[in-house]
Amino acid sequence: MAQPSAAPTSSAAPTSAASSSAAPTSAAPSSAAPSPSSSSSGGGDDRPALAAAVHGVETTMLKVEPVAVNRVAGKHLVVQLRLSNAGTEKDITWTGELGDSTRPLGEIRWASGIGVLDGAAHRLLLPYKPVDGVCLCTDQDKDGLPYSLDPGESITVYGVLPAPSGDPETVTIVTPETAPMIGVPVSDEPPVPAPDMALPDPDAQQVTTLSHPVQVPSESLDKSEETADDGKDLRVSLSSDVLFAVNKATLTPKARTVLARTAKLVDASEGATVTVEGHADSSGTDAINDPLSLRRAQAVRQALSTLVTREGVTFAAKGYGSAKPLYDNGDEEGRRRNRRVTVTFLKPEPAAGTSAPTSTVAPGTEGLKATSRAEGQPFGLEVTGLRGLPGELAVLTYRVTNNGQEEAHYDELSDSSEWMSYRYRSASNVRLTDVAARREYLPGRIMVTVDDETHAYCACSETSGVRLSAETFGPGQTREFWTLFALPSGAASLKVKVGDFAELRVAVD
């Protein structure tokens, strides 16, 4: 996630400092003072890499390698990353590249964007925020590290964050600069810091937990409904244009078919409460939108109560008018999606035996490349992976290359229909399609709430902030991108559409 000039902070509740007996000293990170000679901290860190990711091109490459991931006291995670300039010509800055865009940092000097994806809980975990600081992570100034790395130079940085749920043996590390690193092993041994590194003890101070929900939306190909899964609840937004005539609250003949599909999901859930909310776009006045949205919610509640067969289900209906838009009302597509009735209930458990089967088709074979043109230059696309993660999630990785002789801007990556709904621009114009289920999967969303206001960030590569030039390609230049999606149960392969490149069929790994 890029480091912008201003961004919201997390409003998560603080965690009180624990007593010294809460976590054995043998399991707590070292709090020794940094050495005055730590300007090259990490240069002597020769621990083997647990994974690796590289961002950049031939002459300018930042290599990111996890060298230690330690669970502390069963509740904290200490992540250490070795950053190396693997290029040959230019120095590389690292502070902005590893900055977290979901909180204001002021100066750009923290490795605050070191994150872990808790797939089971559908949350992005980021370094704690101490009471008297920005981030429980490497501080370039305080830790005496260089602002930039010369070719061949390395440093090691750290982040201390909440441990993911379920005590997993491996984690997915997310940084703003690279694609997620999947399957990184976790140790329950006490963390060993890099040379000249001081690791703080999160139980020795009061910290705020930064844990942001991740929603993964999908919609039916006929645009009649959109579903968002946050790992706990399922939110089904039914199109008011399908359910009702204009300015009416009487269900159309087609509405019963749409509601029958939703009723089956409610029947498969174990939740006792179903909330039905009516929403409008920004057209019209509150005097019209508010009562109309309530009447529409009541009509859907009444219909669902007769279609749901499970006993003990309670329905509640509310109307919000235009007060809670999901998308920007600045264009017709956003207004269409905001005209909805949303049905929310406990997410049904996946059916047994519905994990994705193995396929012999894999990224790197013929058929996973496509071509296009931008500003007169030929561009190439190569899909490099579609990997399943815990929590019915998947990460798509791909490369875009300017195969021409002149610099060109490929802005199709951020030209999605919902780009204005995100806090910052990103490579969000990517879709997965499950043809058999007739569903299209949209990029995941990281939901950050501050002072009762929620902002959506794309769970994908950013094209703003320090990555403002991410869509500009020099001759022969390749850039790598990623996107997080929901993973449909049982899908061996999915169709992938990136920008205006031709659609490809990609196997799920």
HUFEN-V973785 format. One record per pair of residues at least 6 apart in sequence whose ideal C-beta (glycine too) atoms are under 7 Angstrom apart, sorted by the first residue. I is the first residue (numbers start at 1). J is the second residue. Records with the same first field share a line. If there is no record, write none. Layout:
# HUFEN-V973785
I: J, J
This chain:
# HUFEN-V973785
1: 100, 101, 102, 113, 176, 457, 462
2: 101, 176, 424, 462, 464, 465, 466, 467
3: 96, 99, 101, 105, 108, 465, 466
4: 101, 424, 464, 465
6: 104
7: 101, 102, 103, 104
8: 102, 103, 448, 450, 455
9: 103, 104, 450
10: 102, 103, 129, 208, 210, 448, 450
11: 449, 450, 451
12: 208, 209, 210, 211
14: 206, 207, 208
15: 207, 209
16: 206
17: 203, 204, 205, 206
18: 203
22: 203
23: 72, 73, 203
26: 190
27: 72, 73, 190
28: 72, 201, 203
29: 72, 78, 160, 191, 199, 200, 201
30: 193, 198, 199
31: 198, 200, 201, 204
32: 198
33: 198
34: 143, 144, 196, 198
35: 196
37: 196
38: 143, 144, 196
39: 144, 145, 146
41: 143, 145, 155, 156, 194, 195, 196, 197
42: 82, 154, 155, 156, 194
43: 153, 154, 155
44: 195
45: 67, 82, 154, 156, 194, 195
47: 67, 68
49: 65, 66, 67, 82
50: 66, 67, 69, 184, 185
51: 65, 66, 181, 184
52: 63, 65
53: 64, 178, 179, 181
54: 61, 63, 86
55: 61, 62, 177, 178, 480
56: 62, 87
57: 477, 478
59: 87, 88, 89, 90
60: 87, 89, 90, 92
61: 86, 87
62: 83, 85, 92, 94, 97, 177
63: 84, 86
64: 81, 83, 175, 177, 178
65: 81, 82
66: 79, 81, 173, 181, 184
67: 80, 82, 156
68: 80, 191, 192
69: 77, 79, 171, 184, 185, 186, 187
70: 78, 187, 189, 190, 191
71: 77, 163, 186, 188
72: 78, 191
73: 203
74: 163
75: 162, 163
76: 160, 162, 163, 202
77: 116, 161, 162, 163
78: 158, 160, 191, 199
79: 114, 116, 158, 159, 161, 173
80: 156, 158, 194
81: 114, 156, 157
82: 154, 156
83: 94, 149, 154, 155, 157
84: 154
85: 91, 92, 149, 150, 151, 152, 153
87: 151
88: 151
89: 151
91: 148, 149, 150
92: 148, 149
93: 147, 148
94: 149
95: 108, 109, 110, 140, 147
96: 108, 466
97: 176, 177, 466
98: 111, 113, 114, 157, 175, 176, 177
99: 105, 108, 110, 112, 113, 176
100: 112, 113, 126
101: 424, 465
102: 212, 448, 457
105: 112, 134
109: 139, 140, 141
110: 134, 135, 137, 138, 139
111: 137, 138, 157, 159
112: 126, 127, 134, 135, 137
113: 175, 176
114: 127, 137, 159, 175
115: 124, 125, 126, 174
116: 125, 161, 164, 171, 172, 173, 174
117: 124, 172, 174, 180
118: 125, 164, 165
119: 172, 389, 390, 391, 393
120: 165, 166, 390, 391
121: 165, 231
122: 213, 214, 230, 231, 391
123: 211, 212, 213, 214
124: 174, 212, 214, 446
125: 161, 162, 164, 211
126: 161, 210
127: 135, 136, 137, 159, 160, 161, 210
128: 136, 160, 161, 202, 207, 208, 209, 210
129: 135, 207, 208, 210
130: 136, 205, 207
131: 205, 206
136: 160, 200, 202, 207
137: 158, 159, 160
138: 145, 157, 158
140: 147
145: 155
146: 155
149: 155
156: 194, 197
158: 197, 199
160: 200, 202
162: 209, 211
164: 171
168: 186
169: 185, 186
170: 183, 184, 185, 186
171: 184, 186
172: 180, 181, 182, 389
173: 180, 181, 184
174: 180
176: 462
179: 397, 480, 482
180: 395, 482
182: 387, 389, 395
191: 199
193: 199
212: 446, 447, 448
213: 230, 447
214: 230, 444, 446, 459
215: 228, 229, 230, 444, 445, 447
216: 229, 393, 444, 484, 485, 486
217: 226, 227, 228, 442, 445
218: 227, 439, 440, 441, 442, 486
219: 225, 226, 439, 440
220: 438, 439
221: 438, 439, 440
223: 239
224: 238, 239, 242, 258
225: 236, 237, 238, 239, 258
226: 237, 337
227: 234, 235, 236
228: 235
229: 347, 486
231: 391
232: 347
233: 344, 345, 346, 347
234: 265, 345, 347
235: 342, 344
236: 262, 265, 342, 343
237: 326, 340, 342
238: 258, 262, 300, 340, 341, 343
239: 339, 340
240: 296, 339, 340, 341
241: 336, 339
242: 254, 255, 258
243: 251, 252, 255, 258, 300, 341
244: 250, 251, 252, 296
245: 252
247: 292
249: 292, 295, 296, 299
250: 299
251: 299, 303
259: 300, 303, 304, 307
260: 307
262: 304, 343
263: 304, 307, 308
265: 348
266: 274, 304, 308, 310, 313, 345
267: 308, 309, 310
268: 348
269: 345, 346, 347, 348
270: 346
271: 345, 346
272: 312, 313, 314
273: 314, 316
274: 304, 313, 315, 343, 345
275: 316, 344
276: 297, 300, 301, 315, 316, 317, 341, 343
277: 297, 318, 320, 341, 342
278: 293, 294, 296, 297, 319, 320, 341
279: 293, 320, 324, 338, 340, 342
280: 289, 292, 293, 321, 322, 339
281: 322, 329, 335, 338, 339
282: 322, 329
283: 335
286: 321
289: 321, 322
290: 319, 321
291: 319
293: 319, 320, 321
294: 319
296: 341
297: 317, 318, 319, 341
298: 317
300: 341, 343
301: 315, 317
304: 315, 343
305: 315
325: 338
326: 337, 338
327: 334, 337, 338, 418, 421
328: 334, 420, 421
329: 335, 338
330: 420
333: 417
334: 420, 421
350: 392, 489
351: 489
354: 489, 490
356: 388, 487, 490, 491, 492, 508
357: 492
359: 492, 493, 507, 508
361: 493, 507
362: 507, 509
363: 383, 384, 385, 506
367: 504, 505
368: 382, 383, 504, 506
369: 380, 381, 382
370: 381, 501, 502, 504
371: 378, 379, 380
372: 379, 499, 500, 501
373: 379
374: 408, 409, 410
375: 408, 409
377: 402, 404, 406, 408
378: 403, 404
379: 400, 401, 402, 403, 410
380: 401, 403
381: 398, 400, 498, 501
382: 398, 399
383: 398, 496, 504, 506
384: 397, 398, 399
385: 397, 509
386: 394, 396, 494, 506, 507, 508, 509
387: 394, 395, 509
388: 394, 487, 508, 509
389: 395
392: 486, 487, 489
393: 484, 486, 487
394: 485, 487, 508
395: 482, 484
396: 430, 482, 483, 485, 496
397: 480, 482
398: 481, 498
399: 478, 479, 480
400: 410, 479, 481
401: 477, 478
402: 408, 473, 474, 475, 476, 477
404: 475
405: 475
406: 475
407: 472, 473, 474, 475
408: 473
409: 471, 472
410: 471, 473, 499
411: 471
412: 429, 499, 500
413: 427, 429, 463, 471, 499
414: 425, 426, 427, 428, 429, 463, 471
415: 429
416: 428, 429
418: 428
419: 425, 428
421: 456
422: 428, 456, 457, 458
423: 455, 456, 457
424: 457, 462, 464, 465
425: 463, 464
426: 458, 460, 461, 462, 463
427: 460, 461, 463, 481
428: 443, 458, 460
429: 499
430: 443, 460, 483, 497, 498
431: 440, 441, 442, 497
432: 441, 485, 494, 495, 496
433: 440, 494, 495
434: 488, 491, 494
435: 495
437: 488
439: 488
441: 485, 486
443: 458, 459, 460, 483, 484, 485
444: 459, 484, 485
445: 456, 457, 458, 459
446: 457, 459
447: 454, 456
448: 454, 455, 457
459: 484
460: 482, 483, 484
461: 470, 481, 482
463: 470, 471
470: 479
473: 479
487: 508
491: 508
492: 507, 508
493: 505, 506, 507, 508
494: 506, 508
495: 503, 504, 505
496: 503, 504, 506
497: 503
